[in-house]
């Protein structure tokens, strides 16, 4: 199959009417639009509420005042330019500000802007930091999208990381397996690269971003199979998104199709309160009910998924929400309070940890570690 053609101008999406394109142009002036003809062909253009359409086609709600640019205070995690170290054993390298798809719900929507720069062309400072910190045993290449990088560039990064003995796991965060699966299975050099650096003792994980079961096409399954044969382990994470996958049947089908394809359901996330994302928000209680309904429809393999909030203070797992109370624990913790249990009142409209009365007693907002990183919260 020929590589898909990328489209960055909303006027070239001919499936939209001229009126729709005119209406969306002010949004694309503010937030980048990028898609390709393969993914756009997954859309049912006769359905204005098509979930794939909502994932990549801009919506007028993006201009509505809501949230912060950096809802999880990532600017406080930077230890050197381009490298975050929030949890003791994990480091993030922001290797690209370009995505294959600019998903409209993205929690790093700030990177859609031309006036924000967090990725570094030279990842040397981050790799040197990682080499000096032996507690870091896994590194996530993210952005943006790590698999948007040229294979030669990716090889350079992986070679340098694999020269650090204490780095056991390398994770590649990417939408590409379902957005442009041909980029993976038609690139023998990429598959050879993964095969070289994913071993029985030091594995490469592909952290896929699959939001809806319709994204799992024959091409996507071929991509998963190619990654498996190359020695990568593929897992999936997705937020629960209003109008896209906020249906227990849809989520249940997603869990089934992932399990059948050998892709581990890893996280269901609460959508972060990021600027421009108001149209995708659902209450915590509704998200919990949807996930439990979905898990009831699938096998134990699908039930491995965890419902979590990636909060400033850590990944907070939602154990249950019943009778107006939220039962939570720290699945990951900035302050090494792993497993810490919390029980808080949960108002019906609460959509984030900060919306729960009394939450502030469990954490405090951290200070920036790196003066050179400009806060984007108030841009």
Secondary structure, 3 states (H helix, E strand, C coil): CCCCCEECCHHHCCCCCHHHHHHHHHHHHHCCCCEEHHHHCCCCCCCCCCHHHHHHCCCHHHHCCCCECCCCCHHHCEEECCEECCCCCEEEEEEECCCCCCCCCCCCHHHHCCCCCCCCCCCHHHHHHHHHCCCCCEEEEEECCHHHCCHHHHHHHHHHHHCCCCCCEEEEEECHHHHCCHHHHCCHHHHHHHHHHCCCCCCEEEEECCCCHHHCCHHHHHHHHHHHHHCCEEEEEEEECCCCCCCHHHHHHHHHHHHHCCCEEEEEEECCCECCCHHHCCCHHHHHHHHHHHHCCCCCCHHHCEEEEEECCEEEEEEEEECCEEEEEECCCCCCCCCCEEEEECCCCCCCHHHCCCHHHHCCCCCCCCCCCCCCCCC
